[in-house]
Each structure stands twice: as C-alpha cells, then as structure tokens.
Amino acid sequence: MAALKLFIILAILMLILWRGKPLYLAAITGTILIGLFFWLPLADWLKLVLAGAVANDTINILATFFAIMLLEKYLDNHGFLQKMLTGLQEGFRSRKIVLGTLPALIGFIPSAGGALFSAPMVEQATKGLNMKPEEKTLINFYFRHVFEMYLPIYPALIVVTQLTGLPFKQIFWAVLPMGIVNVLLGLPYLKAVPKAKTTPELTFAKRKNALKNLLLGTGPIITVLLLILIFNMPIWLSVSIVLIPMLIYTKDYRPQILMPLIKGAVQWKTLLMVFTLMIFKEMLMNSGAMASLPKLLGHSPIPFFLAMAVFAYFVNMLTGMNLATMAICLPVAIVAGSGSISLAMTTLIIVTSFAGGILTPMHLCLPITAQYFKADMSTLIRKLVPPSIALAISAVCYYILLAHFGL
C-alpha cells in the first residue's frame, strides 16, 4: 500500500512537470502529499521541512548555485564566451570541427535556451553550404549538450553530488567515458557537412592569436574544474577562488558594479527550485514514505539496476528535465540501497537520464532549435533514436563493468 501511495505521488509530480509547470511547484506538491498520504502529524511534518531547509547539504548547494550564477554572468559581461568562439573560428580549418565545437562551447557556460544562442552561429558557419534544416538542427542540438553529463557547473550534476554524497571528482571520472561515447555517437551528424573547396591559410600569428583567445575564454571554467579534480574542493569554493581575483582585477567588486552584477546574475526561481527540492528530499528520505520500497524491489523479477535505467530514461523523456529526473530517481535508488548508493548506480542513472533527454521534445532546446531552422520534428526524433538507444545500452553495459570492479 505504501509503495502504491509513493507511485501515485511520483506520477502526480511527473504530470505537473509534463504540463510545463515549474519544478519548485512539483517539489512543494510532493512535500505536502507525503504528509497527507502517510498521515504525518503536523508537528513531525514541520520538523522535516525545517530540517531540510537548514541542512548543511541545502546551504552548500544554494552557495554553489549562487557562485556559479555570478561566474556565468561575469564571464558573459566580460566577453569570455566571445573569446572562445573567436579562437575557435580563427584556429581551425575543418568545418566539421568548427560546427561541432561551436554549440559545445556555448554549452561550456550553461544557460536556459542556450541552443537558441548557438543556432545563429551554426547558421552563419553553414552559410552557402547545401545542408538541410534537419542536419543543422541535429548538429546544434546534439553538440550543445555534450558537457552536460560531467561538468560541475550544470545544475543536475550539482544536485547529484549533494543527494548521493559522492565527491564530484569520483563522479567526473566515472561518467567521462560515457561522455566520450556520447560524442562519438554524434559524429555521424557531422558527415552532412561538405568539405570546403578551399581552406584558409593559417599563419603562425593567426594560430597564436586563436590559441590565446581559446585559453582566455575557457580558462576560468577549466581552472574551476582542475581545482575540484586535483584538490577535491567543494564546487562553490573552487568557483569563488576563480571569481574573486577576477572581480578584484577588473574592479567589479565596487558596490556600484557588484550589486547590478548580482541582481542580473541571481535567478531566484532556480534557487527556490533547489531549496524546495532539498526539502522534498528530506521528506522523502526520512518520513518513512519509502520504507517498504527495498522489500518490494527485492521481489521484482527485473534486476534492480535495469529497472532504474529504464525508470531514469523514461522520467527524463516525459519531463525533459535532467534535474527533475535526478531528484526523482536518486532517492529511490538510495533507499533501495539501504541509505547509500554506489558510484556505478549513480553513473547509470546520470547517463540513462541523459539518453532519454536526447529523444524528447519536452527538452525545450530541441523544439526551439527546430523552429529556428524550420526543421521537421518527426525527422529529427527519428534520427535521434539511434544515439539515444545506443547510449542507454552502453550505460547498462558500463554499469555491469563498474559493478564487477566493486565501484
């Protein structure tokens, strides 16, 4: 009976998201429904809400999001992204490399609707080429998200580190091979790019200037990543170490500059979403709502890892939100694992969720890009099926390998 109640709650949350409502509304609804469905006394319910609100994990994740928002806005204000793009366009002769890397570099600084930002650049780079709208759309959409699985500046991955308690360093190295597989699966889309009849001459001076722009543009993000991987720092601290010296160097620390920067950077709805998700997680994990789940899953004829892979794949396909999928799937896996989750299972959920997100028009980047290029959606979905299914199957095989080595 408890498992049925939990299934109903999760189904309601997915319906809310499927109807395009904000994730924070789904989290608040879930928190209330757990209290009602499982007859929690009001005092106990309020204690769990307060515990989730002031938990160290909640404070840590809010600080992380705040720091990343400031960094993203600062980099945008000071033209770091433009330096990246200039360096790329000036430094490579191959059209395929340029077209594959352009949207990927936009994804280096995640933002809502980023695929729409990179679409005009792809359009400009393909000007005069005999390419179909669907071919341009697939390149822009697919390569825009190649860093999403393993860069620490993406919201879903930040939530993963907090929910699982696993260091980002471990998650990064575990997911990276699947990230490489994902890129390889997208390479066939670049076959549509015709070879240039003539290639521009790249002098030493041009190459030097291109490299300089690339390093300047990508330097802050790469430094953040290295601080996390080498020194195992919290994400918010590594971002702060990179951001504060830049603020001092450009004198953006002055109140008349810093306050507008903060005002323009902070996305209150995103912070509210994360805050309510952490309260929902506390309620889900400590209310007893999931107490019967391990026993139920233990009697399932389907292996648990396979059930979780399919679950994560279809939750993201239904919602189009990787962050929501992590918030729904990870607590289930953690409770089934008696309060802990393995690196192998975490990797499986991350990758299969991502694979499901490739295929769905609920992922807004796909319809936005299709509309820009005037591409046929049914053709796009059909062409996205092979990499989506192949990545999900690869993730299951990779899980078996990781589990074999006890990870």
Secondary structure, DSSP 8 states (H G I E B T S, - for coil): -HHHHHHHHHHHHHHHHHTT--HHHHHHHHHHHHHHHTT--HHHHHHHHHHHHH-HHHHHHHHHHHHHHHHHHHHHHTTHHHHHHHHHHHH---HHHHHHHHHHHHTTS--TTHHHHHHHHHHHHTTTS---HHHHHHHHHHHHTTTTTT-TTSHHHHHHHHHH---HHHHHHHHHHHHHHHHHHHGGGGGGS---SS-----HHHHHHHHHHHHHHHHHHHHHHHHHHHH---HHHHHHHHHHHHHHHTTTTSHHHHHHHHHHH--HHHHHHHHHHHHHHHHHHHSSTTTTHHHHHHT-SS-HHHHHHHHHHHHHHHH--HHHHHHHHHHHHHHHTTT---HHHHHHHHHHHHHHHHS-TTSTHHHHHHHHHT--HHHHHHHHHHHHHHHHHHHHHHHHHHHHTT-
